[in-house]
């Protein structure tokens, strides 16, 4: 892709960039909330509460607070660099925070790195692609590599985020019916919403860790925020799936108007259990159509060889022997 004169400077530049990142990782000052608390509160007093001990397998709201205040040194340097050139990093963070969270990325570093890729590295990829086309040997391989670099520079970051979001949405959709069934059982047994969410988080922390993290964060927000309705709305906004929006609507109606939560949850549970069954049946029904092309490519040639092979060999022996027998 590159000629020999350009290979050595590229390797040196990449090495310097990697060394700089590693150095900034070790030299950058972190603003970890728990580290600052340990400087103020004695170690004997800074211990887990009984609620945190019971949910130690869950990430929880405290881990999210730590994430939001844990920025590495290299990201801080990039952010200052953007601010010098007038880039509104804070506005971008507010606009894209939900977008990144729906992809399962909570760290604020990803927002700075996303800007770094879109505003700087994308132009580097495009420049390398243009250099390859203009000064390369003109082979098809070089054109394909240049096109791939240009595509990565333009769409790479967005495709990565979108791919992670689709995978996370699929995981949440598959685990939602089980969580809803358990939540319904807890509500019908007489537990309040907070206690039901805590029980669901304890029981599903191993089987469904992604949705457990979401419900555990909602449980902590219901405890910490003054507006319980806002905590439920945050659950729908963080995920953006219709299933969570319907669940939040049912919970809000129960909170505001005192409607029967168990009846609403039972209807939702039956609905999504049927949807999951229908989805499984649809995937099973598509199997014959999906198996047709592999069978034609791999099985039919072998079948033809087995059926027609003896006849062809007999005809060939007849010709070799001086005539057809």
C-alpha positions in Angstrom: 0.0 0.0 0.0 2.8 2.4 0.9 6.2 2.7 -0.8 9.3 2.0 1.1 10.2 5.7 1.6 6.9 6.3 3.4 6.9 3.2 5.5 9.5 4.2 8.0 8.1 7.6 8.9 4.6 6.1 9.3 6.0 3.5 11.7 7.8 6.1 13.7 4.8 8.4 13.8 2.6 5.5 15.0 5.1 4.5 17.7 5.4 8.1 19.0 1.6 8.3 19.1 1.2 5.1 21.0 4.0 6.0 23.5 2.3 9.4 24.0 -1.0 7.7 24.8 0.5 5.3 27.3 2.4 8.2 29.0 -0.7 10.3 29.3 -2.6 7.3 30.7 -0.1 7.0 33.6 0.6 10.7 34.0 -3.0 12.0 33.7 -4.8 12.8 36.9 -8.1 11.0 37.4 -11.1 12.5 39.2 -12.4 9.2 40.6 -15.1 9.9 43.2 -14.1 7.0 45.4 -10.5 8.0 45.5 -11.4 11.5 46.7 -13.8 10.1 49.3 -11.0 7.9 50.7 -8.9 11.0 51.2 -11.7 12.5 53.4 -13.4 9.5 55.0 -11.3 7.0 57.0 -10.9 3.6 55.6 -12.9 2.0 58.4 -15.9 4.2 57.5 -15.6 3.8 53.7 -17.2 0.4 53.4 -20.0 -1.0 51.4 -23.5 -0.6 52.8 -25.7 -3.7 53.3 -27.6 -2.8 50.1 -24.4 -2.7 48.1 -23.2 -5.9 49.6 -26.4 -7.7 48.6 -26.0 -6.4 45.1 -22.3 -6.6 44.7 -22.7 -8.4 41.3 -24.6 -5.4 39.9 -22.9 -2.4 38.5 -25.4 0.1 40.1 -25.7 3.8 40.2 -22.4 4.2 42.1 -20.4 2.6 39.3 -22.1 5.0 36.8 -21.1 8.0 38.9 -17.6 6.7 39.0 -17.6 6.3 35.2 -18.9 9.8 34.6 -16.1 11.3 36.7 -13.3 9.1 35.5 -11.6 10.8 32.5 -8.2 9.7 31.4 -5.3 12.0 30.7 -5.2 11.6 27.0 -8.9 12.3 26.6 -8.5 15.5 28.8 -5.7 16.7 26.5 -7.8 16.1 23.4 -10.7 17.9 24.9 -8.6 20.9 25.7 -7.3 20.8 22.2 -10.8 21.0 20.8 -11.8 23.8 23.2 -8.8 25.8 22.0 -10.2 25.6 18.4 -13.7 26.4 19.5 -15.3 23.0 19.4 -18.3 22.8 21.8 -17.4 19.5 23.5 -19.9 19.9 26.3 -22.7 20.5 23.9 -21.7 17.5 21.9 -21.6 15.5 25.1 -25.2 16.5 26.0 -26.5 15.7 22.6 -24.8 12.4 22.1 -24.8 11.0 25.7 -28.0 9.0 25.2 -26.8 7.8 21.8 -23.6 6.3 23.3 -25.4 4.9 26.3 -27.8 3.1 24.1 -24.8 1.4 22.5 -23.6 0.3 26.0 -20.8 2.8 26.3 -21.0 4.9 29.5 -17.5 6.4 29.7 -17.2 10.1 28.8 -13.9 9.2 27.1 -15.7 7.7 24.1 -17.3 11.1 23.3 -13.9 12.8 23.1 -12.4 9.9 21.1 -15.4 9.9 18.8 -14.8 13.6 18.0 -11.1 12.9 17.6 -11.8 10.2 15.1 -14.4 12.2 13.2 -12.5 15.5 13.2 -8.9 14.4 12.9 -8.3 10.7 12.1 -11.0 10.6 9.4 -9.0 13.2 7.4 -5.8 11.2 8.0 -7.5 8.1 6.5 -8.8 10.1 3.6 -5.3 11.7 3.0 -3.7 8.2 3.0 -6.3 6.9 0.6 -5.8 9.9 -1.7 -2.0 9.5 -1.5 -2.4 5.8 -2.4 -4.5 6.5 -5.5 -2.3 9.4 -6.7 1.1 8.0 -6.1 0.5 4.3 -6.0 1.2 1.7 -8.7 -2.4 1.8 -9.9 -3.2 -1.8 -9.1 -6.7 -3.0 -8.2 -5.5 -4.1 -4.8 -4.3 -0.5 -4.0 -7.6 0.9 -5.2 -9.5 -1.5 -3.0 -7.3 -0.6 0.0 -7.7 3.1 -0.6 -11.5 2.7 -0.9 -11.6 0.7 2.4 -9.5 3.4 4.2 -11.8 6.1 2.9 -14.9 4.2 4.0 -13.4 3.6 7.5 -12.6 7.3 7.8 -16.1 8.4 6.8 -18.3 5.7 8.3 -16.1 3.7 10.7 -17.0 5.4 14.0 -20.7 5.5 13.2 -20.8 1.9 12.1 -19.0 0.8 15.3 -21.5 2.6 17.5 -24.5 1.4 15.5 -23.3 -2.2 15.6 -22.9 -2.1 19.3 -26.3 -0.6 19.7 -27.9 -3.3 17.6 -26.2 -6.0 19.6 -27.3 -4.5 22.9 -30.9 -4.0 21.7 -31.0 -7.6 20.8 -29.8 -8.7 24.2 -32.2 -6.4 26.0 -35.1 -7.6 23.8 -34.4 -11.3 24.5 -34.0 -10.8 28.3 -37.0 -8.4 28.7 -39.7 -11.1 29.0 -37.9 -13.0 31.7 -37.3 -9.8 33.7 -41.0 -8.8 33.3 -42.2 -12.2 34.5 -40.1 -12.0 37.6 -41.1 -8.4 38.2 -44.7 -9.5 37.9 -44.2 -12.3 40.4 -42.6 -9.9 42.9 -45.4 -7.3 42.6 -48.1 -10.0 43.0 -46.3 -11.2 46.1 -46.8 -7.8 47.8 -43.5 -6.1 47.2 -43.3 -2.5 46.3 -41.7 -1.3 43.1 -38.3 -0.6 44.7 -38.2 -4.0 46.4 -39.4 -5.8 43.3 -36.6 -4.2 41.2 -34.0 -5.1 43.9 -35.2 -8.7 43.8 -35.2 -8.9 40.0 -31.6 -7.5 40.0 -30.4 -10.1 42.5 -32.0 -13.0 40.7 -31.0 -12.1 37.1 -27.6 -10.6 37.7 -25.9 -13.7 36.2 -28.3 -14.8 33.5 -29.1 -11.3 32.2 -26.4 -8.8 33.3 -27.2 -6.1 30.8 -30.9 -5.6 31.7 -30.0 -6.1 35.4 -27.7 -3.1 35.1 -30.5 -1.0 33.7 -33.0 -2.0 36.3 -30.5 -1.6 39.1 -29.7 1.9 37.9 -33.4 2.8 37.8 -33.8 1.4 41.3 -31.0 3.6 42.6 -32.4 6.6 40.8 -35.8 6.0 42.4 -34.1 6.2 45.7 -31.9 9.2 45.1 -33.9 11.5 42.8 -36.6 13.6 44.2 -38.9 13.0 41.1 -39.6 9.3 40.8 -41.3 9.9 37.5 -38.1 11.3 36.0 -36.2 8.1 37.1 -38.7 6.0 35.2 -38.5 8.3 32.1 -34.7 8.0 32.2 -35.1 4.2 31.9 -37.0 4.6 28.6 -34.6 7.3 27.3 -31.5 5.3 28.0 -32.7 2.3 26.0 -35.1 3.7 23.4 -36.8 0.3 22.9 -40.6 0.1 22.6 -40.7 -2.6 25.3 -39.1 -0.3 27.9 -41.4 2.6 26.8 -44.5 0.5 27.4 -43.2 -0.7 30.8 -42.4 2.9 31.8 -45.8 4.0 30.7 -47.4 1.3 32.9 -45.3 2.2 35.9 -46.0 5.9 35.5 -49.7 5.2 35.4 -49.5 3.1 38.5 -47.4 5.9 40.3 -49.7 8.7 39.3 -53.2 7.3 39.2 -52.9 4.3 41.5 -54.0 1.8 38.9 -53.3 -1.9 39.4 -49.7 -2.5 38.5 -50.0 -6.3 38.5 -52.8 -6.4 35.9 -50.8 -4.1 33.6 -47.6 -6.1 34.0 -49.5 -9.4 33.4 -50.8 -8.1 30.1 -47.3 -6.9 29.1 -45.8 -10.2 30.2 -48.2 -12.2 28.1 -47.8 -10.0 25.1 -44.0 -10.1 25.1 -43.9 -13.8 25.9 -46.1 -14.4 22.8 -43.9 -12.0 20.7 -40.8 -14.0 21.7 -42.5 -17.2 20.7 -43.6 -15.8 17.4 -40.1 -14.5 16.7 -38.7 -18.0 17.4 -41.3 -19.6 15.1 -40.4 -17.1 12.4 -36.7 -17.9 12.6 -37.6 -21.6 12.5 -39.8 -21.0 9.4 -36.9 -19.3 7.6 -34.6 -22.2 8.0 -35.7 -24.1 4.9 -35.2 -21.1 2.7 -31.9 -20.3 4.2 -30.7 -23.9 3.9 -31.6 -24.0 0.1 -28.5 -22.3 -1.2 -26.0 -24.2 1.0 -27.7 -27.5 0.0 -27.5 -26.6 -3.7 -23.8 -25.6 -3.4 -22.5 -28.4 -1.2 -24.9 -31.3 -1.3 -26.1 -31.4 -4.9 -22.6 -31.8 -6.5 -21.8 -34.6 -4.1 -25.2 -36.2 -4.9 -24.6 -35.9 -8.6 -21.2 -37.5 -8.3 -22.6 -40.4 -6.3 -25.5 -41.0 -8.8 -23.8 -40.3 -12.1 -20.3 -41.3 -11.2 -20.6 -45.0 -11.7 -22.3 -44.6 -15.1 -19.6 -42.1 -16.3 -16.8 -44.5 -15.1 -18.5 -47.4 -17.0 -18.7 -45.4 -20.2 -15.1 -44.3 -19.8 -14.0 -48.0 -19.3 -15.9 -48.9 -22.5 -14.0 -46.3 -24.5 -10.7 -47.3 -23.1 -11.3 -51.0 -23.7 -11.9 -50.4 -27.4 -15.7 -49.9 -27.5 -18.8 -49.6 -25.5 -19.8 -52.8 -23.7 
